[in-house]
Amino acid sequence: MEKDIGKIKKNETTEIVVRIDDFSGKTGVTIREFVTSDRYTGFTKAGTRIPADKFLEFRELVNTINIEDLSNLKTESKEEIKEEKETAN
């Protein structure tokens, strides 16, 4: 079973892919880089896998990140995130 959740463009040749998959009979969330270039197209070794039983713990960790601490975010991105939070509440 594989279900792509989404992709984030990292640069001109690389995307970060988030997917739910089954590896060795165990379900989890895989976050990996996918490269499209003249030399190679496909997943790289860069990435990680979160087992299903650890996903809630991982999500809680990610949710503790303060957006203001990510100082390299563009102002418009911060505004989009703020709007998404307001819409969710």
C-alpha positions in Angstrom: 0.0 0.0 0.0 1.3 3.4 -1.0 -0.6 6.7 -0.6 1.1 10.0 -1.5 0.1 12.7 0.9 1.9 15.6 -0.8 5.1 17.1 -2.2 7.1 20.2 -1.4 9.5 21.6 -4.0 12.9 21.9 -2.4 14.8 23.3 -5.5 14.7 23.0 -9.3 15.4 19.3 -9.3 14.3 18.0 -5.9 10.9 17.5 -4.2 10.3 16.3 -0.7 7.6 13.5 -0.9 5.4 12.5 2.1 3.6 9.2 1.8 2.0 6.5 3.8 3.4 3.1 2.9 4.0 -0.4 4.0 7.5 -1.6 4.5 8.3 -5.1 5.7 4.6 -5.5 6.7 4.6 -2.4 8.9 2.7 0.8 8.0 4.3 4.2 8.5 5.0 7.6 7.0 8.0 8.1 4.7 9.5 11.5 4.0 12.0 11.3 1.2 13.6 13.3 -1.5 12.7 12.7 -5.2 15.1 14.0 -7.8 14.4 14.7 -11.5 17.6 15.3 -13.5 19.4 14.2 -16.7 21.5 11.8 -14.7 18.9 10.3 -12.4 15.2 10.3 -11.7 13.8 8.7 -8.6 14.0 8.6 -4.8 17.3 9.3 -3.1 18.6 7.8 0.1 17.9 11.0 1.9 14.8 10.8 4.1 13.3 9.1 7.0 10.4 6.8 8.0 8.1 7.3 11.0 6.5 4.0 12.1 2.7 4.3 12.5 2.9 3.7 16.3 5.2 6.7 16.6 3.4 9.1 14.3 1.4 10.9 16.9 4.5 11.6 18.9 6.2 12.9 15.8 3.2 15.1 14.9 3.2 16.6 18.4 6.9 17.4 18.1 6.4 19.2 14.8 3.4 21.1 16.2 5.6 22.5 19.0 7.7 24.4 16.4 7.2 28.1 16.7 6.8 29.6 13.2 8.5 32.8 14.4 11.6 30.8 15.1 11.9 30.0 11.4 13.3 33.4 10.6 14.0 32.5 7.0 10.3 32.2 6.1 9.1 34.9 3.7 6.6 37.4 5.2 3.9 36.1 2.7 4.4 32.5 3.9 4.0 33.6 7.5 0.8 35.4 6.6 -0.5 32.3 4.8 0.2 30.1 7.8 -1.4 32.7 10.1 -4.5 32.7 7.9 -4.6 28.9 7.9 -4.5 28.8 11.7 -7.3 31.4 11.9 -9.4 29.4 9.5 -8.8 26.2 11.4 -10.0 27.8 14.7 
